[in-house]
Amino acid sequence: MRKLTERAIKALPRQNAEQIKTIVNDLVEGNKVLETVLSSLPAGIMVSDINHDLLFINTQARRFLKLSGNDFLEKKIWKAVHDKDISDFIESNLLSQERVDEKDFNIQIGDKVKTLALSILPLVDRGTIKGSFISLEDVTEKRAESLRLRRAESLASLTTLAAGVAHEIKNPLGSISIHIQLMQKCLNAENDVCKADLLDYLNVVNEEVDRLNQIVVNYLFAVRPMDTDPKCRCINSLIEELIEFIHFELEQESIEIIKNLEKDLPELKLDDKLIKQAFLNIIKNAQAAMKGEAGLLKISTFRVHDSVAVSIADTGPGIPEELKDKIFEPYFTTKDSGSGLGLTLVYKIMKEHSAEIRLNSIVGEGTNFTFIFPIPQKEQRLLGWDGEKDEI
């Protein structure tokens, strides 16, 4: 294209009006093809000149950044972007002439939260910087897949470690417990003045032994293959039973429960005990997050494609962005007395049910966990989703 343009320019003095018109039309058509190709790319593209004025933006970038019309062309490129975080980032890096390979931003597109990877590269022509090239790629699924692999690897490592640790600790704990009982019997037969103090000390030791034993039990539960007993079950009935169990405790802390359960959902293959435990862990975390202030806990069910979704949302402080990828990792906790296994168990239970977990949390607004359960094959529809319900 460049060589064609250069030859055309050189030939202009020797061309008549009709020939010049033909050359211009050829250049216009070539430019249209190039623009069509760029606008058909799945990635968003923005190009600015050396003064950072926006020269070109393709269709995908317009969609990602919610831009319409052409009023923003030939303005500073960051002024064309409505999202403040992205705008500030572009301005800062262009003015400091920093190259950016990939920087993730979460943006709302319709009813979905998408992760965009933004890259900034210099636009170089024959060794001279002529401007900047910015690309925007939707990496939502790529990041989710990477996160799923990390969690799977983390659980695999935990399994190996837990089996060895549990084997080593259980036997000494049993021996300590037996010897403490023998010491208590001996002390009961004596009248020593320090007997009361020794008994107090032994009671403390017994409590610590029980506590360590419970840690081992929880640890093993987190890593052992689960003995599930899935049965066809209405998810709404299960949730109603769970709410009946927990609602008094939540009401005492001024937490209002809002139910939005879609009727006539197909039955799912669920292990009642495990699913209730998973949902209860999420509700307990929400309760702890909203402690000390009136809050809302919204539990919803709805059908999406060939799946049934359960959403548990709270109005707590939300989860900071830097912690979202860590919360399902074993022994990660932000609580002073937390074991760090609660959400690991949730993840493991959902994995046993072939269910997917999606997290949407905004600091200062709240957290929403969505669990997506596959409908048993005999219940699945032959046709695709009809669009009547919001996608997740």
C-alpha positions as CSV (number, residue, x, y, z in Angstrom):
1,M,0.0,0.0,0.0
2,R,2.8,2.4,0.9
3,K,4.7,1.7,-2.4
4,L,1.6,2.2,-4.4
5,T,0.9,5.5,-2.7
6,E,4.5,6.7,-3.2
7,R,4.5,5.8,-6.9
8,A,1.1,7.5,-7.4
9,I,2.4,10.7,-5.8
10,K,5.5,10.7,-8.0
11,A,3.4,10.2,-11.1
12,L,0.9,12.9,-10.4
13,P,2.7,15.7,-12.4
14,R,2.5,13.5,-15.5
15,Q,-1.2,12.6,-15.1
16,N,-4.3,14.2,-16.5
17,A,-7.4,14.9,-14.4
18,E,-9.0,11.6,-15.3
19,Q,-5.9,9.6,-14.4
20,I,-5.5,11.5,-11.1
21,K,-9.2,10.8,-10.3
22,T,-8.5,7.1,-10.9
23,I,-5.4,7.1,-8.7
24,V,-7.3,8.8,-5.9
25,N,-10.2,6.3,-6.2
26,D,-7.8,3.4,-6.0
27,L,-6.2,4.9,-2.9
28,V,-9.6,5.5,-1.3
29,E,-10.6,1.9,-2.0
30,G,-7.3,0.6,-0.7
31,N,-7.8,2.6,2.5
32,K,-11.3,1.3,2.9
33,V,-10.1,-2.3,2.7
34,L,-7.4,-1.5,5.3
35,E,-9.9,0.1,7.6
36,T,-12.3,-2.8,7.2
37,V,-9.6,-5.3,8.2
38,L,-8.7,-3.3,11.2
39,S,-12.3,-2.9,12.3
40,S,-12.9,-6.6,11.9
41,L,-10.1,-7.6,14.3
42,P,-11.3,-9.0,17.7
43,A,-8.9,-6.6,19.5
44,G,-9.5,-2.9,20.0
45,I,-7.0,-0.6,18.3
46,M,-6.4,3.1,18.9
47,V,-3.7,5.2,17.0
48,S,-2.4,8.6,18.0
49,D,0.1,10.9,16.4
50,I,3.3,12.3,17.9
51,N,1.2,14.9,19.8
52,H,-1.1,12.2,21.2
53,D,-4.1,13.3,19.1
54,L,-6.4,10.4,18.2
55,L,-6.1,9.5,14.5
56,F,-7.9,6.2,14.3
57,I,-10.0,3.9,16.4
58,N,-11.5,0.6,15.2
59,T,-15.0,-0.8,15.9
60,Q,-14.0,-3.1,18.7
61,A,-12.2,-0.3,20.7
62,R,-15.4,1.8,20.3
63,R,-17.4,-1.1,21.7
64,F,-15.0,-1.7,24.6
65,L,-14.9,2.0,25.5
66,K,-18.5,2.8,24.8
67,L,-17.7,5.5,22.2
68,S,-20.0,6.7,19.4
69,G,-19.7,9.3,16.7
70,N,-16.4,10.9,15.7
71,D,-16.3,14.0,18.0
72,F,-13.4,12.6,19.9
73,L,-11.1,12.2,16.8
74,E,-8.1,14.6,16.7
75,K,-8.4,15.2,20.4
76,K,-5.9,14.0,23.0
77,I,-6.3,10.2,23.0
78,W,-7.0,10.0,26.8
79,K,-9.8,12.6,26.5
80,A,-11.6,10.2,24.1
81,V,-11.8,7.6,26.9
82,H,-14.7,7.9,29.4
83,D,-13.4,5.3,31.9
84,K,-11.3,7.4,34.3
85,D,-8.9,4.7,35.3
86,I,-8.0,3.8,31.7
87,S,-7.9,7.5,30.7
88,D,-5.5,8.4,33.5
89,F,-3.3,5.4,32.8
90,I,-3.0,6.2,29.1
91,E,-2.3,9.9,29.8
92,S,0.4,9.0,32.4
93,N,2.2,6.5,30.2
94,L,2.1,8.5,27.0
95,L,3.4,11.6,28.6
96,S,6.2,9.7,30.3
97,Q,6.8,7.7,27.1
98,E,6.4,4.4,28.9
99,R,5.9,1.2,26.9
100,V,3.2,-1.1,28.4
101,D,3.0,-4.7,27.4
102,E,-0.2,-5.6,29.3
103,K,-2.2,-3.9,32.0
104,D,-5.6,-5.4,33.1
105,F,-8.7,-3.3,33.6
106,N,-12.1,-4.5,34.6
107,I,-15.0,-2.7,32.8
108,Q,-18.7,-3.1,32.6
109,I,-20.0,-4.1,29.2
110,G,-23.8,-4.6,29.3
111,D,-24.5,-6.8,32.2
112,K,-21.1,-8.4,32.2
113,V,-17.8,-7.4,33.8
114,K,-15.0,-7.9,31.3
115,T,-11.2,-7.9,31.8
116,L,-9.3,-5.9,29.2
117,A,-5.6,-6.1,28.7
118,L,-4.3,-2.8,27.5
119,S,-0.9,-2.4,25.7
120,I,0.8,0.8,24.6
121,L,3.5,0.6,21.9
122,P,5.4,3.3,19.9
123,L,4.2,3.7,16.3
124,V,7.5,3.6,14.4
125,D,8.0,4.5,10.7
126,R,11.5,3.9,9.2
127,G,13.2,4.2,12.6
128,T,11.2,7.4,13.6
129,I,8.5,7.4,16.3
130,K,5.4,8.9,14.6
131,G,2.9,8.3,17.4
132,S,1.5,5.6,19.6
133,F,-0.4,2.3,19.1
134,I,-2.8,1.2,21.8
135,S,-4.4,-2.3,21.8
136,L,-7.3,-3.6,23.9
137,E,-7.8,-7.3,24.2
138,D,-10.7,-9.1,26.0
139,V,-8.8,-11.6,28.2
140,T,-11.8,-12.4,30.5
141,E,-11.8,-16.1,29.7
142,K,-8.0,-16.4,29.5
143,R,-7.6,-14.9,33.0
144,A,-10.4,-17.1,34.3
145,E,-8.8,-20.3,32.8
146,S,-5.5,-19.3,34.3
147,L,-7.1,-18.8,37.7
148,R,-8.8,-22.2,37.5
149,L,-5.5,-23.9,36.7
150,R,-3.8,-22.1,39.6
151,R,-6.5,-23.2,42.0
152,A,-6.3,-26.8,40.7
153,E,-2.6,-26.8,41.2
154,S,-3.0,-25.3,44.7
155,L,-5.4,-28.1,45.7
156,A,-3.1,-30.8,44.3
157,S,-0.2,-29.4,46.3
158,L,-2.4,-29.2,49.4
159,T,-3.5,-32.8,49.0
160,T,0.1,-34.1,49.0
161,L,1.2,-31.9,51.9
162,A,-1.9,-32.6,54.0
163,A,-1.7,-36.4,53.7
164,G,1.9,-36.3,55.0
165,V,1.2,-33.8,57.8
166,A,-2.0,-35.4,59.0
167,H,-0.2,-38.8,59.2
168,E,2.6,-37.4,61.3
169,I,0.4,-35.4,63.6
170,K,-2.5,-37.7,64.4
171,N,-0.4,-40.4,66.2
172,P,1.4,-38.0,68.6
173,L,-1.9,-36.3,69.4
174,G,-3.4,-39.6,70.4
175,S,-0.4,-40.4,72.6
176,I,-0.5,-37.0,74.3
177,S,-4.2,-37.4,75.0
178,I,-3.7,-40.8,76.6
179,H,-0.8,-39.6,78.8
180,I,-2.8,-36.6,79.9
181,Q,-5.6,-38.8,81.1
182,L,-3.1,-40.9,83.1
183,M,-1.6,-37.8,84.7
184,Q,-5.1,-36.6,85.7
185,K,-5.8,-40.0,87.4
186,C,-2.6,-39.8,89.3
187,L,-3.3,-36.3,90.4
188,N,-6.8,-37.2,91.6
189,A,-5.2,-39.7,94.0
190,E,-2.8,-37.2,95.6
191,N,-3.4,-34.2,97.9
192,D,-0.6,-31.9,96.8
193,V,-1.2,-28.2,97.3
194,C,-0.4,-27.5,93.6
195,K,-2.9,-30.0,92.5
196,A,-5.5,-27.4,91.5
197,D,-3.0,-25.4,89.5
198,L,-1.8,-28.5,87.7
199,L,-5.4,-29.5,86.8
200,D,-5.9,-26.1,85.4
201,Y,-2.8,-26.4,83.3
202,L,-3.9,-29.8,82.1
203,N,-7.3,-28.5,81.1
204,V,-5.7,-25.9,79.0
205,V,-3.5,-28.6,77.4
206,N,-6.6,-30.7,76.7
207,E,-8.3,-27.8,75.1
208,E,-5.3,-27.2,72.8
209,V,-5.2,-30.9,71.9
210,D,-8.9,-30.7,70.9
211,R,-8.2,-27.6,68.9
212,L,-5.3,-29.2,67.1
213,N,-7.3,-32.2,66.4
214,Q,-10.1,-30.1,64.9
215,I,-7.5,-28.4,62.7
216,V,-6.4,-31.8,61.4
217,V,-10.0,-32.8,60.8
218,N,-10.7,-29.7,58.8
219,Y,-7.4,-30.1,56.9
220,L,-8.3,-33.6,55.9
221,F,-11.8,-32.6,54.9
222,A,-10.3,-30.0,52.6
223,V,-8.0,-32.4,50.8
224,R,-9.6,-35.9,50.8
225,P,-11.8,-37.0,47.9
226,M,-15.3,-36.2,49.0
227,D,-17.8,-39.0,49.4
228,T,-20.7,-37.3,47.7
229,D,-24.2,-38.6,47.5
230,P,-25.9,-36.5,44.8
231,K,-29.7,-36.8,44.4
232,C,-32.1,-35.0,42.2
233,R,-33.2,-32.0,44.2
234,C,-34.9,-28.6,43.8
235,I,-32.3,-25.9,44.5
236,N,-35.1,-23.5,45.7
237,S,-36.2,-26.0,48.4
238,L,-32.6,-26.4,49.6
239,I,-32.2,-22.6,49.8
240,E,-35.5,-22.2,51.7
241,E,-34.3,-24.7,54.2
242,L,-31.0,-23.0,54.6
243,I,-32.7,-19.6,55.1
244,E,-35.0,-21.0,57.7
245,F,-32.0,-22.3,59.6
246,I,-30.0,-19.0,59.5
247,H,-32.5,-16.2,59.3
248,F,-32.9,-15.6,63.1
249,E,-29.1,-15.2,63.5
250,L,-29.0,-12.7,60.6
251,E,-32.0,-10.7,61.8
252,Q,-30.3,-10.3,65.2
253,E,-27.5,-8.5,63.4
254,S,-30.0,-6.3,61.4
255,I,-29.3,-8.2,58.1
256,E,-32.3,-8.3,55.8
257,I,-32.7,-11.4,53.6
258,I,-34.2,-10.8,50.1
259,K,-35.2,-13.9,48.1
260,N,-35.7,-13.9,44.4
261,L,-36.1,-17.5,43.4
262,E,-37.3,-18.3,39.9
263,K,-40.1,-20.8,39.8
264,D,-40.2,-24.1,37.9
265,L,-36.4,-24.6,37.8
266,P,-35.3,-28.1,36.7
267,E,-34.0,-30.4,39.5
268,L,-30.3,-30.7,39.9
269,K,-28.1,-33.5,41.2
270,L,-26.9,-32.2,44.6
271,D,-25.5,-33.5,47.8
272,D,-27.7,-31.6,50.3
273,K,-25.3,-31.6,53.1
274,L,-22.3,-30.4,51.1
275,I,-24.2,-27.7,49.1
276,K,-25.7,-26.3,52.3
277,Q,-22.3,-26.2,53.8
278,A,-20.9,-24.3,50.8
279,F,-23.7,-21.8,50.8
280,L,-23.6,-21.4,54.6
281,N,-19.8,-20.6,54.4
282,I,-20.6,-17.8,51.9
283,I,-23.4,-16.5,54.0
284,K,-21.3,-16.6,57.1
285,N,-18.6,-14.6,55.3
286,A,-21.2,-12.1,54.2
287,Q,-22.5,-11.9,57.8
288,A,-19.0,-11.2,59.1
289,A,-18.4,-8.6,56.4
290,M,-21.6,-6.7,57.3
291,K,-21.2,-7.1,61.1
292,G,-21.9,-3.9,63.0
293,E,-24.1,-2.3,60.3
294,A,-27.5,-3.0,58.8
295,G,-27.1,-4.9,55.5
296,L,-28.8,-6.8,52.8
297,L,-28.3,-10.4,51.8
298,K,-29.9,-11.2,48.4
299,I,-30.2,-14.8,47.3
300,S,-31.4,-15.4,43.8
301,T,-31.9,-18.4,41.5
302,F,-32.4,-18.3,37.7
303,R,-31.8,-20.3,34.6
304,V,-29.1,-19.5,32.1
305,H,-28.6,-21.6,29.0
306,D,-28.4,-25.2,30.1
307,S,-27.5,-24.3,33.7
308,V,-29.1,-23.1,36.9
309,A,-27.4,-20.2,38.7
310,V,-27.5,-19.3,42.4
311,S,-26.5,-15.8,43.3
312,I,-25.6,-14.8,46.9
313,A,-24.9,-11.0,47.1
314,D,-24.2,-8.8,50.2
315,T,-23.8,-5.1,50.8
316,G,-20.6,-5.5,52.7
317,P,-17.3,-3.6,52.1
318,G,-16.3,-5.7,49.1
319,I,-13.1,-7.5,48.2
320,P,-10.1,-5.5,47.1
321,E,-8.9,-6.3,43.5
322,E,-5.6,-7.6,44.7
323,L,-7.2,-10.2,46.9
324,K,-9.8,-11.7,44.5
325,D,-7.4,-14.2,43.0
326,K,-6.3,-15.4,46.4
327,I,-9.5,-16.0,48.4
328,F,-10.0,-19.6,47.3
329,E,-6.4,-20.5,48.0
330,P,-5.9,-22.8,51.1
331,Y,-5.1,-21.0,54.3
332,F,-5.5,-17.6,52.9
333,T,-7.6,-15.5,55.3
334,T,-8.1,-11.9,56.3
335,K,-9.8,-12.8,59.6
336,D,-7.8,-12.9,62.8
337,S,-9.3,-16.2,63.9
338,G,-10.0,-17.6,60.4
339,S,-8.7,-21.0,59.3
340,G,-8.4,-20.0,55.6
341,L,-10.2,-23.2,54.6
342,G,-13.8,-21.9,54.3
343,L,-13.7,-20.8,50.7
344,T,-11.3,-23.6,49.7
345,L,-14.0,-26.0,50.8
346,V,-16.6,-24.1,48.8
347,Y,-14.4,-24.4,45.7
348,K,-13.9,-28.1,46.3
349,I,-17.6,-28.8,46.9
350,M,-18.5,-26.9,43.7
351,K,-15.8,-28.8,41.8
352,E,-17.4,-32.1,43.0
353,H,-20.7,-30.9,41.5
354,S,-19.1,-29.7,38.2
355,A,-20.3,-26.2,39.1
356,E,-18.6,-23.0,38.3
357,I,-18.0,-20.1,40.7
358,R,-18.0,-16.5,39.5
359,L,-17.1,-13.6,41.7
360,N,-18.1,-9.9,41.3
361,S,-17.0,-7.6,44.1
362,I,-16.7,-3.8,44.2
363,V,-15.0,-2.1,47.1
364,G,-17.6,-0.1,49.0
365,E,-20.6,-1.7,47.3
366,G,-20.6,-5.4,48.1
367,T,-19.8,-8.9,46.9
368,N,-21.7,-11.3,44.7
369,F,-20.9,-15.0,44.4
370,T,-22.6,-16.8,41.5
371,F,-22.7,-20.6,41.4
372,I,-23.6,-22.1,38.0
373,F,-24.8,-25.7,38.1
374,P,-25.2,-27.9,35.0
375,I,-28.6,-29.3,34.4
376,P,-28.6,-33.1,34.2
377,Q,-28.5,-34.2,30.6
378,K,-32.1,-35.4,30.4
379,E,-33.2,-32.0,31.5
380,Q,-31.2,-30.0,29.0
381,R,-32.9,-28.2,26.2
382,L,-32.1,-28.9,22.5
383,L,-32.4,-25.2,21.6
384,G,-30.1,-22.4,22.7
385,W,-30.8,-19.8,25.3
386,D,-33.8,-17.6,24.4
387,G,-32.4,-14.4,25.9
388,E,-35.3,-13.9,28.4
389,K,-32.9,-14.0,31.4
390,D,-29.9,-11.9,32.0
391,E,-26.6,-13.6,31.3
392,I,-24.1,-13.9,34.0
